[in-house]
Amino acid sequence: MTQLIWQTSRFKLDLTQPKVMGIVNLTPDSFSDGGRHSSLSRALENAQVLLAQGADILDIGGESSRPGAEPVSVQEELKRVLPFLQEALTWKVPISVDTYKPEVMQAALDLGADVINDIWALRQPGALQMVARYPQCGVCLMHMHREPQTMMAQPMTGDALPLVKEFLSKQVLKLRDSGVQANRIVLDPGIGFGKTIEQNLSLLQRQSELLSLGHPLMAGWSRKGTLGKLVAVQGQAPEPKDRVGASVAAALIAVQNGATVLRVHDVKETVQALRVWWALKI
């Protein structure tokens, strides 16, 4: 049975009711906002707005994972992330750090960050061991085909669901064998990360099949390219910031199909939609 409590460094998050994770980009090349919030003051202001709109968790990232994005150095990522963390961790709200670098994980967890959200699912050397060193931090394991520089040039082939499920199962076993308790782990099928439109939609439709792995699911559909192509007008996909309606629709379908954490840019709209859905559910 899927765990309904997500253990993190400072909080036990009750996932009986879906939680909204607001995205805070600390990068100058984010696909969704073009780096509008990359300065520290603007990022902190944006994070406060997301909390006021109803975000339950903040997910901060100092390196873009958009297709074709160039990696940044450890030093640059720390320069972007740590000043924000030092302030945000005083707000007494759950803070997730989107990183795959063990050095960034260690610095963030030493400060008290609650969750490590890793697009590489702890496959980078030393990452799994780093998370295992901290006895309570939460972790999100995501499936990614190849890497950001090549994932969309050579996407997956075949039926994505069983491949994603097998990968996540193996990563969970490695983490559990390292002593990480099951209630610390959330799984993300990695929508858009090296997958075709058809594969992304299949993962959404069959998402509930991943619940048999016994862990909560995170859905990251917000402003994704698949949605842009689905709602294109005369072959022209809207800009990421203009995909709000499609993002909210995908989020609600994801929740209906078992997701309990929604990673989104558009917190206000997602929270409103979830409240209507929840009112009907109960």
C-alpha positions as CSV (number, residue, x, y, z in Angstrom):
1,M,0.0,0.0,0.0
2,T,1.3,3.5,-0.9
3,Q,2.6,5.5,2.0
4,L,0.5,8.6,2.8
5,I,3.1,10.3,5.0
6,W,6.2,11.8,3.4
7,Q,9.0,12.1,5.9
8,T,11.3,15.1,5.3
9,S,14.0,16.7,7.3
10,R,11.7,18.9,9.4
11,F,8.2,17.9,8.4
12,K,6.0,14.8,8.1
13,L,3.8,15.8,5.1
14,D,0.4,14.3,5.1
15,L,-0.3,13.3,1.4
16,T,-3.9,12.1,2.1
17,Q,-4.8,15.4,0.4
18,P,-2.6,16.3,-2.6
19,K,0.1,18.9,-2.0
20,V,1.2,21.7,-4.4
21,M,4.9,22.2,-4.8
22,G,5.7,25.7,-6.2
23,I,8.6,26.0,-8.5
24,V,11.3,28.7,-7.7
25,N,13.8,29.0,-10.5
26,L,17.1,30.5,-9.6
27,T,18.5,30.2,-13.1
28,P,18.9,32.7,-15.9
29,D,17.8,30.2,-18.6
30,S,14.6,28.7,-17.3
31,F,12.3,27.5,-20.1
32,S,9.2,28.7,-18.2
33,D,10.1,32.2,-17.1
34,G,13.3,33.1,-18.9
35,G,15.1,33.9,-15.7
36,R,12.7,36.6,-14.5
37,H,13.2,35.5,-10.9
38,S,16.9,34.6,-11.0
39,S,18.1,37.5,-8.7
40,L,18.0,36.6,-5.0
41,S,15.5,39.4,-4.1
42,R,13.1,38.6,-6.9
43,A,13.3,34.9,-6.2
44,L,12.5,35.4,-2.5
45,E,9.7,37.7,-3.5
46,N,8.3,35.2,-5.9
47,A,8.6,32.4,-3.4
48,Q,6.5,34.5,-0.9
49,V,3.9,35.0,-3.5
50,L,3.7,31.3,-4.2
51,L,3.2,30.6,-0.5
52,A,0.5,33.2,-0.3
53,Q,-1.2,31.6,-3.2
54,G,-1.3,28.3,-1.4
55,A,1.9,26.4,-2.1
56,D,2.5,23.6,0.4
57,I,6.2,23.1,-0.6
58,L,8.8,25.2,-2.4
59,D,11.1,23.5,-4.9
60,I,14.2,25.6,-5.7
61,G,16.7,24.9,-8.5
62,G,19.9,26.5,-9.5
63,E,20.4,24.7,-12.8
64,S,18.0,24.4,-15.7
65,S,17.0,20.9,-16.8
66,R,15.3,22.1,-20.0
67,P,16.2,20.1,-23.2
68,G,19.6,21.2,-24.4
69,A,20.5,23.1,-21.2
70,E,24.2,23.4,-20.4
71,P,25.3,22.1,-17.0
72,V,26.6,24.6,-14.5
73,S,29.5,24.1,-12.1
74,V,29.1,23.1,-8.5
75,Q,30.4,26.5,-7.4
76,E,27.9,28.4,-9.6
77,E,25.0,26.3,-8.4
78,L,25.9,26.8,-4.7
79,K,26.2,30.5,-5.4
80,R,22.6,30.6,-6.7
81,V,21.1,28.2,-4.1
82,L,22.6,28.8,-0.7
83,P,21.7,32.5,-0.2
84,F,18.1,31.7,-1.0
85,L,18.1,28.7,1.3
86,Q,19.5,30.6,4.2
87,E,16.5,33.0,4.1
88,A,13.8,30.6,3.0
89,L,14.6,28.0,5.7
90,T,13.6,30.5,8.3
91,W,10.0,30.6,7.0
92,K,9.1,27.2,8.5
93,V,7.8,25.7,5.3
94,P,9.0,22.6,3.5
95,I,11.9,23.4,1.1
96,S,12.9,21.0,-1.7
97,V,16.2,21.4,-3.6
98,D,16.2,20.3,-7.2
99,T,19.8,19.1,-7.8
100,Y,21.8,16.1,-8.8
101,K,25.1,17.1,-7.5
102,P,26.2,15.5,-4.2
103,E,28.1,18.6,-3.1
104,V,25.0,20.8,-3.5
105,M,22.9,18.1,-1.7
106,Q,25.3,18.1,1.3
107,A,25.4,21.9,1.5
108,A,21.6,22.2,1.3
109,L,20.9,19.4,3.8
110,D,23.5,20.8,6.2
111,L,21.5,24.0,6.2
112,G,18.3,22.0,6.9
113,A,16.6,21.6,3.5
114,D,13.8,19.1,3.6
115,V,13.8,17.3,0.3
116,I,16.3,16.4,-2.5
117,N,14.5,16.3,-5.8
118,D,16.9,14.6,-8.3
119,I,16.2,14.3,-12.0
120,W,19.0,11.7,-12.2
121,A,17.4,9.6,-9.4
122,L,20.6,9.6,-7.4
123,R,22.6,8.0,-10.3
124,Q,25.5,10.5,-10.1
125,P,28.5,9.2,-8.3
126,G,28.1,9.8,-4.5
127,A,24.6,11.1,-4.7
128,L,22.8,8.1,-3.3
129,Q,25.4,7.8,-0.5
130,M,25.0,11.5,0.3
131,V,21.2,11.2,0.8
132,A,21.6,8.0,2.8
133,R,23.9,9.9,5.3
134,Y,21.0,12.1,6.4
135,P,18.5,10.0,8.3
136,Q,15.3,11.9,7.7
137,C,15.5,14.0,4.5
138,G,12.9,13.3,1.9
139,V,13.9,12.4,-1.7
140,C,12.2,12.3,-5.0
141,L,13.5,9.9,-7.7
142,M,12.7,10.9,-11.2
143,H,13.0,8.9,-14.5
144,M,15.0,10.6,-17.2
145,H,16.0,9.1,-20.5
146,R,19.6,10.0,-21.4
147,E,20.4,13.5,-20.1
148,P,19.2,17.1,-20.7
149,Q,21.6,17.7,-23.5
150,T,20.4,14.7,-25.6
151,M,17.1,13.5,-24.2
152,M,14.9,15.0,-26.8
153,A,17.2,14.5,-29.7
154,Q,17.0,10.7,-29.1
155,P,13.8,10.1,-27.0
156,M,12.7,6.7,-25.7
157,T,11.2,4.1,-28.0
158,G,8.4,1.7,-27.2
159,D,6.0,1.5,-24.3
160,A,7.3,3.9,-21.7
161,L,5.3,2.7,-18.6
162,P,7.0,-0.6,-18.0
163,L,10.4,0.9,-18.7
164,V,9.8,3.8,-16.3
165,K,8.4,1.4,-13.7
166,E,11.4,-1.0,-13.9
167,F,13.8,1.9,-13.6
168,L,12.1,3.5,-10.6
169,S,11.8,0.1,-8.9
170,K,15.5,-0.6,-9.2
171,Q,16.4,2.9,-7.9
172,V,14.1,2.4,-4.9
173,L,15.7,-0.9,-4.1
174,K,19.2,0.7,-4.2
175,L,18.0,3.4,-1.9
176,R,16.3,1.0,0.5
177,D,19.4,-1.2,0.6
178,S,21.4,1.9,1.7
179,G,19.1,2.3,4.7
180,V,16.7,4.9,3.5
181,Q,13.2,4.3,4.9
182,A,10.3,3.9,2.5
183,N,8.4,6.8,3.9
184,R,11.1,9.2,2.7
185,I,10.7,8.3,-1.0
186,V,8.5,9.9,-3.7
187,L,8.6,8.9,-7.3
188,D,8.3,11.0,-10.5
189,P,7.8,9.4,-14.0
190,G,9.6,12.3,-15.5
191,I,7.1,13.8,-18.0
192,G,9.0,15.4,-20.9
193,F,12.4,14.0,-20.0
194,G,13.3,12.1,-23.1
195,K,9.8,11.0,-23.9
196,T,7.6,11.5,-26.9
197,I,4.1,13.2,-26.8
198,E,2.5,9.8,-27.0
199,Q,4.6,8.4,-24.3
200,N,3.9,11.3,-22.0
201,L,0.2,10.9,-22.5
202,S,0.4,7.2,-22.0
203,L,2.2,7.8,-18.7
204,L,-0.5,10.1,-17.6
205,Q,-3.3,7.7,-18.6
206,R,-1.7,4.7,-16.9
207,Q,0.0,6.6,-14.1
208,S,-1.9,4.6,-11.4
209,E,0.0,1.5,-12.4
210,L,3.1,3.1,-10.7
211,L,1.3,3.1,-7.4
212,S,2.1,-0.6,-7.1
213,L,5.7,0.4,-6.3
214,G,4.4,1.5,-2.9
215,H,5.4,5.2,-3.0
216,P,3.6,8.5,-3.5
217,L,3.8,10.0,-7.0
218,M,4.9,13.5,-8.0
219,A,3.5,14.9,-11.3
220,G,5.5,17.5,-13.2
221,W,3.3,18.5,-16.1
222,S,3.5,22.3,-15.6
223,R,3.9,24.2,-18.9
224,K,5.6,21.2,-20.5
225,G,6.2,21.1,-24.3
226,T,3.8,18.2,-24.8
227,L,1.0,20.5,-23.5
228,G,2.1,23.3,-25.8
229,K,1.9,21.0,-28.8
230,L,-1.5,19.7,-27.8
231,V,-3.1,23.1,-27.5
232,A,-1.2,24.7,-30.5
233,V,-3.3,26.9,-32.8
234,Q,-2.6,26.7,-36.5
235,G,0.6,24.8,-35.6
236,Q,1.8,27.5,-33.3
237,A,2.4,26.3,-29.7
238,P,1.8,29.0,-27.0
239,E,4.7,30.2,-24.9
240,P,5.2,28.3,-21.6
241,K,3.6,31.1,-19.6
242,D,0.5,30.8,-21.7
243,R,-0.1,27.1,-21.0
244,V,-1.8,27.6,-17.7
245,G,-5.1,26.0,-18.6
246,A,-3.4,23.0,-20.1
247,S,-1.1,22.6,-17.1
248,V,-4.0,22.7,-14.6
249,A,-6.0,20.2,-16.7
250,A,-3.0,17.8,-16.7
251,A,-2.5,18.3,-13.0
252,L,-6.1,17.4,-12.2
253,I,-5.9,14.3,-14.4
254,A,-2.7,13.3,-12.6
255,V,-4.3,13.7,-9.2
256,Q,-7.3,11.7,-10.4
257,N,-4.8,9.0,-11.5
258,G,-3.0,8.8,-8.1
259,A,-0.5,11.7,-7.9
260,T,-0.3,13.3,-4.5
261,V,2.4,16.0,-5.1
262,L,2.0,18.5,-8.0
263,R,5.1,20.4,-9.0
264,V,3.8,23.6,-10.7
265,H,4.6,27.1,-11.8
266,D,1.0,28.3,-11.6
267,V,0.2,27.8,-7.9
268,K,-2.9,29.9,-7.6
269,E,-4.7,28.3,-10.5
270,T,-3.7,24.8,-9.5
271,V,-4.8,25.3,-5.8
272,Q,-8.2,26.6,-6.9
273,A,-8.8,23.7,-9.2
274,L,-7.7,21.2,-6.5
275,R,-10.1,22.7,-4.0
276,V,-13.0,22.3,-6.4
277,W,-11.9,18.7,-7.1
278,W,-11.5,17.9,-3.4
279,A,-14.9,19.3,-2.5
280,L,-16.5,16.9,-4.9
281,K,-14.3,14.0,-3.8
282,I,-15.3,14.2,-0.1
